[in-house]
Amino acid sequence: MNTSEANAGSHQPLYIQIKTVLKKQILSGEYAPYERIPSESVLMKTFGVSRITVRQALKDLNSEGLVFTSQGKGTFANKPKATQDMQQLQGFDEAMRPKGYKTSARVVSIRERVADNNVQEKLQLGDKEKVIEVLRVRYLNKEPVSLDRSFFPVNIGEKLFGHDLTGDIFPMLEELLNLRLGEAEVSLEARPADDEVLQQLELEKGSPVMWVERLTRDQNKRPIDYEYLAIRGDSYKYCFKIER
C-alpha cells in the first residue's frame, strides 16, 4: 500500500487523505469487490495514525457504499455503485469523473429511423417523422453499466454523424450546435431486462434494471433529446434532494 498520497504535504485532514487513497484503490480494482481490506491495526501502522482516524475514513467509505463490515470478519471492498446527484442536469461523464470514476462508452449504432408514437409525442414531431437514434453502452471503471438509446430531431441529430460519441453528448450539443440546455423531465421505474439489455450489459436472465426516461429541453422549452436508459441496479443509483 502506497502511503505517499496520504502525507505528501496535504493540508486535508488525515482521515480524508486515507479515505482518498483507499477509494482510489477500490475504484481502480486493486481491491476486488468483496475482498477484505487491511484491518484497522494494519491501517494505523501503515499510515501512522490513530484508530479513531482510521475509523472515520472507513465510516466515510461505508457511507459512500465503497466498503462494508462483517461482524467479526473485518471490512471488505464493495462493488462500487456510482451515485448521481439529481439537483442539476448532467451527463454521465460530467457526473462521474469528478468523483474519481473512469467512464467510457461504446457506440452500438447511429441511424435515421421513423419515430414511434411515444418519441414523436415527446419530441413534438409529426406523424411518421424521422429521428436520429444513437445507441450506446456506457462503462464505469470498464464495466458496462447502462444501455442508452437517445433520440434527436433530424436537424439536431444529423450533426452528430462523424463525431466522437464516446463521451457526453450534452457538451457536444452546447459546443457544436450552440444549444443552451434548459430543463429535463426524468422518470424512473424497475423493469426486467430484455434480451438486448441482457446481452449488452452482460447480465443474467431475469436481472432487473432501472429504467430511466429523460426528456431534455433547451432554454426555449424546445425538446431536443429524448432517452431510454437501462441501468444496472447493482452499479448505479440516483439521489434526490427535495425540500418541503
C-alpha positions as CSV (number, residue, x, y, z in Angstrom):
1,M,0.0,0.0,0.0
2,N,1.4,3.4,-1.1
3,T,1.1,6.0,1.7
4,S,2.8,8.8,-0.1
5,E,-0.5,10.1,-1.4
6,A,-1.8,10.5,2.1
7,N,1.0,12.6,3.5
8,A,2.8,14.4,0.7
9,G,2.3,17.9,2.2
10,S,-1.5,17.8,2.0
11,H,-3.5,20.2,4.2
12,Q,-6.5,17.9,4.2
13,P,-7.4,16.1,7.5
14,L,-5.7,12.7,7.7
15,Y,-8.9,10.7,7.6
16,I,-9.8,12.3,4.3
17,Q,-6.3,11.6,2.9
18,I,-6.6,7.9,4.0
19,K,-10.1,7.7,2.6
20,T,-8.9,9.1,-0.8
21,V,-6.1,6.5,-1.0
22,L,-8.4,3.6,-0.2
23,K,-11.1,4.9,-2.5
24,K,-8.7,5.1,-5.4
25,Q,-7.5,1.6,-4.7
26,I,-11.1,0.3,-4.7
27,L,-12.2,2.1,-7.8
28,S,-9.1,1.0,-9.7
29,G,-9.7,-2.6,-8.8
30,E,-6.7,-3.0,-6.6
31,Y,-9.2,-4.3,-4.1
32,A,-11.7,-6.5,-5.9
33,P,-15.4,-6.5,-4.9
34,Y,-15.8,-8.4,-1.6
35,E,-12.1,-8.6,-1.0
36,R,-11.0,-8.0,2.6
37,I,-9.1,-4.7,3.0
38,P,-6.4,-4.4,5.7
39,S,-7.5,-4.4,9.3
40,E,-7.8,-1.2,11.4
41,S,-4.5,-2.1,13.2
42,V,-2.7,-2.6,9.9
43,L,-4.0,0.7,8.5
44,M,-3.0,2.5,11.7
45,K,0.6,1.2,11.3
46,T,0.7,1.8,7.5
47,F,-0.5,5.4,7.8
48,G,0.9,6.2,11.2
49,V,-2.4,7.4,12.6
50,S,-4.8,6.7,15.5
51,R,-7.6,4.2,15.4
52,I,-10.2,7.0,15.5
53,T,-8.7,8.5,12.3
54,V,-8.9,5.1,10.5
55,R,-12.4,4.5,11.7
56,Q,-13.5,7.9,10.4
57,A,-12.0,7.1,7.0
58,L,-13.8,3.7,6.9
59,K,-17.0,5.3,8.1
60,D,-17.0,7.7,5.1
61,L,-16.2,4.9,2.7
62,N,-19.1,2.9,4.1
63,S,-21.4,5.9,3.7
64,E,-20.4,6.1,0.0
65,G,-21.1,2.4,-0.4
66,L,-17.5,1.5,-1.2
67,V,-16.9,-0.8,1.8
68,F,-19.0,-2.9,4.2
69,T,-18.2,-4.5,7.5
70,S,-18.9,-8.1,8.6
71,Q,-19.0,-8.5,12.3
72,G,-16.0,-10.5,13.4
73,K,-14.6,-10.8,9.9
74,G,-13.4,-7.3,9.0
75,T,-14.0,-4.7,6.4
76,F,-14.5,-5.6,2.7
77,A,-14.4,-3.7,-0.6
78,N,-17.8,-3.3,-2.1
79,K,-18.8,-3.3,-5.7
80,P,-18.7,0.4,-6.5
81,K,-22.1,1.9,-7.0
82,A,-21.9,5.3,-8.7
83,T,-24.2,8.0,-7.3
84,Q,-25.6,10.7,-9.5
85,D,-27.0,13.8,-7.8
86,M,-30.2,14.9,-9.4
87,Q,-30.1,18.5,-8.4
88,Q,-28.7,19.6,-11.8
89,L,-28.8,18.4,-15.4
90,Q,-25.6,16.5,-16.1
91,G,-24.3,13.9,-18.5
92,F,-22.8,10.6,-17.3
93,D,-19.2,11.7,-17.7
94,E,-19.9,15.1,-16.1
95,A,-21.4,13.4,-13.0
96,M,-18.9,10.6,-12.6
97,R,-15.4,11.9,-13.4
98,P,-15.2,14.4,-10.6
99,K,-15.9,11.6,-8.1
100,G,-12.9,9.6,-9.4
101,Y,-14.7,7.1,-11.6
102,K,-13.3,6.2,-15.0
103,T,-16.0,6.4,-17.7
104,S,-16.2,5.4,-21.4
105,A,-18.8,4.4,-24.0
106,R,-19.1,2.2,-27.0
107,V,-21.3,3.3,-29.9
108,V,-23.5,0.3,-30.9
109,S,-25.3,2.3,-33.7
110,I,-26.3,5.7,-35.0
111,R,-29.1,5.8,-37.6
112,E,-32.0,7.7,-39.0
113,R,-35.4,6.0,-38.4
114,V,-39.1,6.7,-38.2
115,A,-40.0,7.7,-34.7
116,D,-42.6,5.6,-32.8
117,N,-45.7,7.3,-31.3
118,N,-44.1,7.9,-27.9
119,V,-40.9,9.5,-29.3
120,Q,-43.0,11.6,-31.7
121,E,-45.1,12.9,-28.9
122,K,-42.1,13.7,-26.6
123,L,-40.1,15.5,-29.3
124,Q,-43.3,17.2,-30.7
125,L,-42.8,15.7,-34.1
126,G,-45.3,15.0,-36.9
127,D,-46.7,11.6,-37.9
128,K,-44.1,9.3,-39.5
129,E,-41.4,12.0,-39.0
130,K,-37.9,10.7,-38.7
131,V,-35.4,11.0,-35.8
132,I,-31.7,10.2,-35.3
133,E,-31.3,7.3,-32.9
134,V,-28.0,6.8,-31.0
135,L,-27.5,3.6,-29.1
136,R,-24.5,3.3,-26.8
137,V,-23.2,1.2,-23.9
138,R,-21.8,3.3,-21.1
139,Y,-19.0,1.9,-18.9
140,L,-18.0,2.7,-15.4
141,N,-14.5,1.5,-14.4
142,K,-14.5,-0.7,-17.5
143,E,-17.8,-2.5,-16.6
144,P,-20.9,-2.0,-18.6
145,V,-23.4,0.0,-16.5
146,S,-26.1,1.3,-18.9
147,L,-27.6,0.9,-22.3
148,D,-28.6,4.4,-23.6
149,R,-31.0,4.9,-26.5
150,S,-31.1,8.6,-27.4
151,F,-33.5,10.2,-30.0
152,F,-32.9,13.6,-31.6
153,P,-34.8,15.6,-34.2
154,V,-33.1,15.1,-37.5
155,N,-31.9,18.8,-37.8
156,I,-30.0,18.2,-34.5
157,G,-29.0,14.6,-34.7
158,E,-27.7,14.7,-38.2
159,K,-24.9,16.9,-37.0
160,L,-23.7,14.1,-34.7
161,F,-22.6,11.9,-37.5
162,G,-18.8,11.7,-37.8
163,H,-18.2,12.9,-34.3
164,D,-16.8,11.1,-31.3
165,L,-19.8,9.9,-29.3
166,T,-17.9,8.0,-26.6
167,G,-18.3,10.9,-24.2
168,D,-21.2,13.0,-23.1
169,I,-23.4,14.4,-25.8
170,F,-24.7,17.3,-23.7
171,P,-21.4,19.3,-24.0
172,M,-21.3,18.5,-27.7
173,L,-24.8,19.9,-28.2
174,E,-23.7,23.0,-26.4
175,E,-20.4,23.5,-28.2
176,L,-21.1,22.0,-31.6
177,L,-24.6,23.3,-32.1
178,N,-24.5,26.2,-29.7
179,L,-27.7,24.9,-28.0
180,R,-28.3,26.2,-24.5
181,L,-29.7,23.3,-22.4
182,G,-32.5,24.1,-20.0
183,E,-34.5,21.6,-18.1
184,A,-35.2,17.9,-18.1
185,E,-38.1,15.6,-17.1
186,V,-36.9,12.3,-15.6
187,S,-38.9,9.2,-14.6
188,L,-37.6,6.0,-13.1
189,E,-39.0,2.5,-12.6
190,A,-37.8,-1.0,-12.2
191,R,-38.1,-3.4,-15.2
192,P,-36.9,-6.9,-16.1
193,A,-34.0,-6.6,-18.6
194,D,-34.9,-7.6,-22.2
195,D,-32.7,-9.7,-24.4
196,E,-30.8,-6.8,-25.8
197,V,-30.1,-5.3,-22.4
198,L,-29.0,-8.7,-21.1
199,Q,-26.5,-9.1,-23.9
200,Q,-25.1,-5.5,-23.9
201,L,-24.8,-5.2,-20.1
202,E,-23.6,-8.8,-19.6
203,L,-26.5,-9.6,-17.2
204,E,-28.1,-12.9,-16.3
205,K,-31.7,-13.7,-17.5
206,G,-34.2,-12.3,-15.1
207,S,-32.0,-9.5,-13.9
208,P,-33.8,-6.2,-13.0
209,V,-32.7,-2.9,-14.4
210,M,-33.5,0.7,-13.5
211,W,-35.4,2.1,-16.5
212,V,-35.0,5.8,-16.9
213,E,-36.8,8.1,-19.4
214,R,-35.4,11.6,-19.8
215,L,-36.7,14.4,-21.9
216,T,-34.3,17.3,-22.3
217,R,-35.3,20.8,-23.5
218,D,-33.3,23.8,-24.4
219,Q,-33.8,27.1,-22.7
220,N,-36.6,28.0,-25.1
221,K,-38.5,24.9,-23.9
222,R,-38.0,23.1,-27.2
223,P,-37.5,19.3,-26.8
224,I,-34.1,18.3,-28.2
225,D,-33.3,14.9,-26.7
226,Y,-35.4,12.0,-25.5
227,E,-33.7,9.0,-24.0
228,Y,-34.4,5.5,-22.7
229,L,-31.6,4.4,-20.2
230,A,-31.5,0.8,-19.0
231,I,-29.2,0.9,-15.9
232,R,-27.8,-1.9,-13.9
233,G,-29.4,-1.7,-10.5
234,D,-26.2,-3.1,-8.8
235,S,-24.0,-0.4,-10.2
236,Y,-25.8,2.9,-10.1
237,K,-28.2,5.0,-8.1
238,Y,-29.8,8.4,-8.3
239,C,-30.0,10.7,-5.3
240,F,-32.6,13.5,-5.0
241,K,-32.7,16.4,-2.6
242,I,-36.1,17.8,-2.0
243,E,-37.4,20.4,0.4
244,R,-40.8,21.0,1.9
